[in-house]
Amino acid sequence: MTCWINDLAPPLAQRHADNLYRHRHTVASAQGPILTIADHEYINFSSNDYLGLANHPSVVSSFQEAAKYFGVGAGASHLIVGHQQPHHDLEQALADFTGRDRAVVFSSGYMANLGVVSALLSKDDTVIQDKLNHASLIDGARLSGANFLRYRHNDLDHLQQQMLKTDDASRTLLAVDGVFSMDGDMAPLKQLVDICSEYNAALMVDDAHGFGWLGSHGAGVAEHFDLSQKQLPILMGTLGKSIGVFGAFVAGSDELIESLIQYSRSYIYTTALPPACAFAAQQSLNIIQEEPQRRVHLQALIQYFKTNAAHLNFEFIDSSSPIQALIVGGNEQALLLSEQLKKSGILVSAIRPPTVASGSARLRITLTAAHTFAQLDQLIHALEEYQL
């Protein structure tokens, strides 16, 4: 009898046949608006580096400075000897920036969401989530053992129906993306705050794709919607998108943060974020506050693209974020359009199931403050040539 581990080829072949196979680009340059892949340069419209900080000279030099002093690894978990001064300082800076009592730094956004939901909920509780939430929130709900309910994307009537099923729950958590990663639209957080108040539920927002560029000072959805800590008690953000480095954080009350430190397995049982990352992330926070023109330029690029791409015979999801989703539908067609753009020197990845629903394969165009209007013109011109 052959062990199952030796029979993995058929499902891989089927994934190929369904145009769902994924390939990695090997990038031979720093992140930025231009990437080098296999000795060719491409205009990069696939990055989450929304403010163009991943290769910012002062962020890089901050990382180098910290690495020289603290080394390149934390060496242990936070609760052993891995919690170093840059972690402490970054947590204080994040709490101040978001207007929360405290913050705690996780090693990744996935680990943060997994850790929050599984630490706070158990089998006697209920967690409700938007259908288009990030996989990490979904996995955190499953890991918690809580009763897991989902509602149609941004459908408040359906959410109300699901809330009616929470009467027997000891705790109810409503968890949503602030800016949805594949569609680029936002959750109606003002209305969600009201619904949570009505049903005595706590609200958690994953602000991975809003933190840094959204809000009058870049503090994300909480600032954009003017939500206090009481209204939005659990705020998660990442440090690898607009911040341009790596890691994540959760901000909230002292009791929330202390509970995560004590009970979150994905925080307790992993090596701490490299201290140089924490030091560099704090420098990025400084730049965001000192250089508002980055956010202003990004907003101008978003509006320019929406206006100048409106005549194209493509379906775009309505979005005021840097994420502009061009819906193609079929997997093969999405791959074909992505490859055609690549031949024109433009890199836009095709997003297919299971990341998005079947029949909604798309090109996920992402804009950054490092792009120019001329580069957007090149993208729009290429799309004009390759309309399906």
C-alpha positions as CSV (number, residue, x, y, z in Angstrom):
1,M,0.0,0.0,0.0
2,T,1.3,3.4,-1.0
3,C,1.4,6.1,1.7
4,W,-0.9,9.1,0.9
5,I,2.1,11.5,1.0
6,N,3.4,9.9,-2.2
7,D,0.2,10.6,-4.0
8,L,0.0,14.4,-4.0
9,A,0.5,14.8,-7.8
10,P,-3.1,14.3,-8.9
11,P,-4.6,17.3,-6.9
12,L,-1.7,19.5,-8.1
13,A,-2.4,18.5,-11.7
14,Q,-6.1,19.3,-11.2
15,R,-5.2,22.7,-9.9
16,H,-3.2,23.3,-13.0
17,A,-6.1,22.2,-15.1
18,D,-8.5,24.6,-13.3
19,N,-6.1,27.6,-13.9
20,L,-5.7,27.9,-10.1
21,Y,-2.0,27.0,-9.9
22,R,0.1,29.7,-8.2
23,H,3.6,30.7,-9.1
24,R,6.1,32.9,-7.2
25,H,8.0,35.7,-8.8
26,T,11.6,35.9,-7.7
27,V,12.2,39.6,-7.3
28,A,15.8,40.7,-7.7
29,S,15.3,44.3,-6.5
30,A,14.1,46.3,-3.6
31,Q,10.3,46.8,-3.3
32,G,9.2,49.9,-5.1
33,P,7.2,51.1,-8.1
34,I,9.7,49.3,-10.4
35,L,10.6,45.7,-9.8
36,T,13.3,43.6,-11.5
37,I,12.3,40.0,-12.3
38,A,14.4,37.7,-14.4
39,D,16.5,40.7,-15.7
40,H,13.4,42.6,-16.8
41,E,11.9,45.7,-15.2
42,Y,8.2,46.0,-14.5
43,I,6.0,48.8,-13.2
44,N,4.7,47.2,-10.0
45,F,1.0,47.5,-9.3
46,S,0.8,44.5,-7.0
47,S,2.4,45.8,-3.8
48,N,0.8,46.6,-0.4
49,D,3.6,49.2,0.3
50,Y,0.9,51.9,0.0
51,L,3.1,54.8,1.2
52,G,6.3,53.7,-0.5
53,L,8.2,53.3,2.8
54,A,9.6,49.7,2.4
55,N,12.8,51.1,0.8
56,H,12.8,54.6,2.3
57,P,16.4,55.6,3.2
58,S,15.7,56.6,6.8
59,V,13.6,53.5,7.4
60,V,16.4,51.3,6.0
61,S,19.1,53.2,8.0
62,S,17.0,52.8,11.2
63,F,16.8,49.1,10.6
64,Q,20.6,49.0,10.1
65,E,21.3,51.0,13.2
66,A,19.1,48.8,15.4
67,A,20.6,45.6,13.9
68,K,24.1,46.7,14.7
69,Y,23.1,47.3,18.3
70,F,20.4,44.7,19.0
71,G,21.4,42.0,16.5
72,V,19.1,40.6,13.8
73,G,17.0,38.3,15.9
74,A,15.1,38.6,19.2
75,G,16.4,35.3,20.4
76,A,13.3,34.3,22.4
77,S,9.6,34.9,22.9
78,H,8.4,38.1,24.4
79,L,7.7,36.4,27.8
80,I,11.1,35.0,28.1
81,V,13.9,37.5,27.1
82,G,12.7,38.5,23.6
83,H,10.9,41.7,24.5
84,Q,13.5,44.3,23.8
85,Q,13.5,48.1,24.1
86,P,12.4,48.7,20.5
87,H,9.3,46.6,21.0
88,H,8.4,48.5,24.1
89,D,9.0,51.9,22.4
90,L,7.0,50.9,19.3
91,E,4.1,49.7,21.4
92,Q,3.9,53.0,23.2
93,A,4.2,54.9,19.9
94,L,1.3,52.8,18.3
95,A,-0.9,53.4,21.4
96,D,-0.3,57.1,21.1
97,F,-0.8,57.2,17.4
98,T,-4.1,55.3,17.5
99,G,-5.4,57.0,20.6
100,R,-5.6,53.8,22.6
101,D,-4.5,52.9,26.1
102,R,-2.0,50.3,25.1
103,A,-0.7,48.3,22.2
104,V,1.0,44.9,21.8
105,V,3.2,43.9,18.9
106,F,2.7,40.5,17.2
107,S,5.1,38.8,14.8
108,S,2.6,39.0,11.9
109,G,-0.9,40.1,11.1
110,Y,-2.1,36.5,10.6
111,M,-0.8,35.6,14.1
112,A,-2.4,38.7,15.6
113,N,-5.9,37.8,14.3
114,L,-5.5,34.2,15.2
115,G,-4.3,35.1,18.6
116,V,-7.0,37.7,19.4
117,V,-10.1,35.7,18.5
118,S,-8.8,32.4,19.9
119,A,-7.7,34.0,23.2
120,L,-10.9,35.9,23.9
121,L,-13.6,33.4,22.8
122,S,-14.4,29.7,23.5
123,K,-17.2,27.2,22.9
124,D,-19.9,29.2,24.8
125,D,-19.3,32.3,22.7
126,T,-20.3,33.5,19.3
127,V,-18.2,35.3,16.6
128,I,-19.9,36.9,13.6
129,Q,-17.9,37.9,10.5
130,D,-18.3,39.5,7.1
131,K,-18.2,36.9,4.3
132,L,-15.2,38.7,2.7
133,N,-13.0,38.9,5.9
134,H,-9.4,37.9,5.7
135,A,-8.5,34.2,6.1
136,S,-6.7,34.9,9.4
137,L,-10.0,36.1,11.0
138,I,-11.8,33.1,9.7
139,D,-9.1,30.7,10.9
140,G,-9.1,32.5,14.3
141,A,-12.8,31.9,14.7
142,R,-12.5,28.2,13.8
143,L,-9.6,27.8,16.2
144,S,-11.6,29.4,19.1
145,G,-14.3,26.8,19.0
146,A,-16.9,29.5,19.3
147,N,-20.2,29.4,17.4
148,F,-19.2,30.9,14.0
149,L,-21.7,32.9,12.0
150,R,-21.1,34.9,8.8
151,Y,-23.1,37.5,7.0
152,R,-23.2,38.7,3.4
153,H,-20.7,41.3,2.5
154,N,-21.6,44.7,4.1
155,D,-25.3,43.5,4.3
156,L,-26.5,45.1,7.5
157,D,-30.0,43.4,7.4
158,H,-28.3,40.0,7.2
159,L,-26.0,41.0,10.0
160,Q,-29.0,41.9,12.1
161,Q,-30.5,38.4,11.4
162,Q,-27.3,36.8,12.6
163,M,-27.2,38.9,15.7
164,L,-30.6,37.6,16.7
165,K,-29.0,34.2,17.1
166,T,-26.6,35.3,19.8
167,D,-29.0,35.4,22.8
168,D,-27.4,32.3,24.4
169,A,-23.8,33.4,23.9
170,S,-21.7,34.3,26.9
171,R,-19.7,36.7,24.7
172,T,-20.4,38.0,21.1
173,L,-17.7,39.4,18.9
174,L,-18.2,41.1,15.6
175,A,-15.0,41.0,13.6
176,V,-14.5,42.7,10.2
177,D,-11.9,44.0,7.8
178,G,-11.8,47.8,7.8
179,V,-10.7,48.0,4.2
180,F,-11.4,44.7,2.4
181,S,-8.2,43.4,0.9
182,M,-9.5,42.0,-2.4
183,D,-12.4,44.5,-3.1
184,G,-10.9,47.7,-1.7
185,D,-14.2,48.9,-0.2
186,M,-14.7,49.7,3.5
187,A,-16.9,48.3,6.2
188,P,-19.7,50.6,7.3
189,L,-18.2,51.0,10.8
190,K,-20.5,53.7,12.1
191,Q,-23.5,51.4,11.6
192,L,-21.6,48.4,13.0
193,V,-20.9,50.3,16.2
194,D,-24.6,50.9,16.6
195,I,-25.5,47.3,16.0
196,C,-22.8,46.1,18.5
197,S,-24.2,48.5,21.1
198,E,-27.8,47.1,20.5
199,Y,-26.7,43.5,20.9
200,N,-24.0,44.0,23.6
201,A,-21.3,42.7,21.2
202,A,-17.7,43.8,21.0
203,L,-16.3,45.1,17.7
204,M,-12.9,44.1,16.3
205,V,-11.5,45.6,13.1
206,D,-8.6,44.3,11.1
207,D,-7.2,47.6,9.7
208,A,-4.3,46.0,7.8
209,H,-5.2,47.8,4.6
210,G,-6.2,51.2,6.1
211,F,-3.7,51.9,8.8
212,G,-1.0,54.4,7.7
213,W,-2.8,56.0,4.7
214,L,-6.4,56.4,5.8
215,G,-7.5,59.2,8.2
216,S,-6.5,62.8,8.5
217,H,-3.2,61.8,10.2
218,G,-2.9,58.2,8.7
219,A,-4.2,56.5,11.9
220,G,-6.6,54.3,9.8
221,V,-10.2,53.5,10.0
222,A,-10.6,54.4,13.7
223,E,-9.6,58.0,12.8
224,H,-11.4,58.0,9.5
225,F,-14.7,57.1,11.2
226,D,-13.8,59.0,14.4
227,L,-14.3,55.9,16.6
228,S,-13.3,55.9,20.2
229,Q,-11.7,53.0,22.1
230,K,-15.1,52.3,23.6
231,Q,-16.8,52.2,20.2
232,L,-14.0,50.1,18.7
233,P,-12.4,48.2,21.5
234,I,-10.2,45.9,19.4
235,L,-8.1,47.5,16.7
236,M,-5.6,45.4,14.8
237,G,-3.1,46.8,12.2
238,T,-0.2,45.5,10.3
239,L,3.3,46.9,10.0
240,G,4.1,45.3,6.6
241,K,1.8,47.3,4.3
242,S,1.7,51.1,4.7
243,I,4.4,51.0,7.4
244,G,6.7,49.1,5.0
245,V,8.4,46.8,7.5
246,F,7.0,43.6,9.1
247,G,4.8,42.6,12.0
248,A,1.5,43.6,13.4
249,F,-0.2,45.1,16.5
250,V,-3.4,45.1,18.5
251,A,-4.4,48.3,20.3
252,G,-7.1,48.8,23.0
253,S,-7.6,48.9,26.7
254,D,-5.0,48.0,29.3
255,E,-7.1,44.9,30.2
256,L,-7.4,43.8,26.6
257,I,-3.7,44.0,26.0
258,E,-2.8,42.3,29.2
259,S,-5.3,39.5,28.4
260,L,-3.6,39.0,25.1
261,I,-0.2,38.9,26.7
262,Q,-1.4,36.3,29.2
263,Y,-3.7,34.1,26.9
264,S,-2.8,34.6,23.2
265,R,-1.0,31.4,22.2
266,S,0.3,33.0,18.9
267,Y,1.9,35.7,21.0
268,I,3.2,33.6,23.8
269,Y,4.7,30.6,21.9
270,T,6.7,32.3,19.2
271,T,9.9,34.2,18.8
272,A,9.5,38.0,19.1
273,L,9.6,40.2,16.1
274,P,13.3,41.2,15.3
275,P,14.0,44.3,17.3
276,A,15.3,46.0,14.2
277,C,11.9,45.7,12.5
278,A,10.3,47.4,15.5
279,F,12.8,50.2,15.4
280,A,12.3,50.7,11.7
281,A,8.5,50.6,12.1
282,Q,8.7,53.4,14.6
283,Q,10.7,55.5,12.1
284,S,7.9,54.8,9.5
285,L,5.4,56.1,12.0
286,N,7.4,59.3,12.3
287,I,7.6,59.7,8.5
288,I,3.8,59.3,8.2
289,Q,3.3,62.1,10.7
290,E,6.0,64.3,9.3
291,E,5.2,63.9,5.6
292,P,1.5,64.1,5.0
293,Q,2.2,64.8,1.3
294,R,2.6,61.0,0.9
295,R,-1.0,60.5,1.8
296,V,-2.1,63.5,-0.3
297,H,-0.3,62.2,-3.3
298,L,-1.8,58.7,-2.9
299,Q,-5.3,60.1,-2.7
300,A,-4.7,62.1,-5.9
301,L,-3.4,59.0,-7.6
302,I,-6.5,57.0,-6.6
303,Q,-8.9,59.7,-7.9
304,Y,-6.8,60.1,-11.1
305,F,-7.0,56.4,-11.8
306,K,-10.8,56.1,-11.1
307,T,-11.5,59.1,-13.3
308,N,-9.2,58.1,-16.2
309,A,-10.1,54.4,-16.2
310,A,-13.9,55.0,-16.1
311,H,-14.2,54.8,-19.9
312,L,-12.6,51.3,-20.0
313,N,-14.9,48.4,-20.9
314,F,-14.0,46.6,-17.6
315,E,-15.9,46.1,-14.4
316,F,-14.2,47.8,-11.4
317,I,-15.5,47.4,-7.8
318,D,-16.2,50.9,-6.4
319,S,-13.4,51.7,-4.1
320,S,-11.8,54.9,-2.7
321,S,-8.8,53.0,-1.4
322,P,-5.5,52.1,-3.1
323,I,-7.0,48.7,-4.0
324,Q,-8.7,48.9,-7.4
325,A,-10.2,45.5,-8.2
326,L,-10.8,44.8,-11.9
327,I,-13.3,41.9,-12.2
328,V,-12.6,39.5,-15.0
329,G,-14.7,36.4,-14.0
330,G,-12.9,33.4,-15.4
331,N,-9.6,32.1,-14.1
332,E,-8.1,31.6,-17.5
333,Q,-9.2,35.1,-18.6
334,A,-7.7,36.7,-15.5
335,L,-4.4,34.9,-16.1
336,L,-4.4,35.9,-19.7
337,L,-4.9,39.6,-19.0
338,S,-2.2,39.6,-16.3
339,E,0.2,38.0,-18.8
340,Q,-0.7,40.5,-21.5
341,L,0.1,43.4,-19.1
342,K,3.3,41.8,-18.1
343,K,4.4,41.7,-21.8
344,S,3.8,45.5,-21.7
345,G,6.1,45.8,-18.7
346,I,3.3,46.1,-16.1
347,L,3.0,43.7,-13.1
348,V,-0.6,43.1,-11.9
349,S,-1.3,39.7,-10.2
350,A,-4.4,37.7,-11.1
351,I,-6.4,36.8,-8.0
352,R,-8.4,33.6,-8.2
353,P,-10.4,31.2,-6.0
354,P,-10.2,30.3,-3.2
355,T,-8.9,33.8,-2.3
356,V,-12.0,35.2,-4.1
357,A,-15.3,33.6,-4.9
358,S,-15.6,31.3,-7.9
359,G,-16.5,33.3,-11.0
360,S,-15.0,36.5,-9.6
361,A,-11.3,36.2,-10.6
362,R,-9.7,39.6,-10.9
363,L,-6.7,41.7,-11.3
364,R,-6.0,43.4,-8.0
365,I,-4.4,46.8,-9.0
366,T,-2.8,48.5,-6.0
367,L,-1.5,52.1,-6.1
368,T,1.2,53.5,-3.9
369,A,2.5,56.9,-3.0
370,A,5.7,56.0,-4.9
371,H,3.9,55.8,-8.2
372,T,3.7,58.7,-10.7
373,F,0.8,59.9,-12.8
374,A,2.8,58.9,-15.9
375,Q,3.0,55.3,-14.6
376,L,-0.8,55.3,-14.2
377,D,-1.1,56.5,-17.7
378,Q,1.0,53.6,-18.9
379,L,-1.3,51.2,-17.0
380,I,-4.5,52.7,-18.4
381,H,-3.1,52.7,-21.9
382,A,-2.2,49.0,-21.6
383,L,-5.6,48.2,-20.4
384,E,-7.1,50.0,-23.3
385,E,-5.1,47.8,-25.7
386,Y,-6.0,44.5,-24.0
387,Q,-9.7,44.9,-23.2
388,L,-11.3,41.4,-23.2
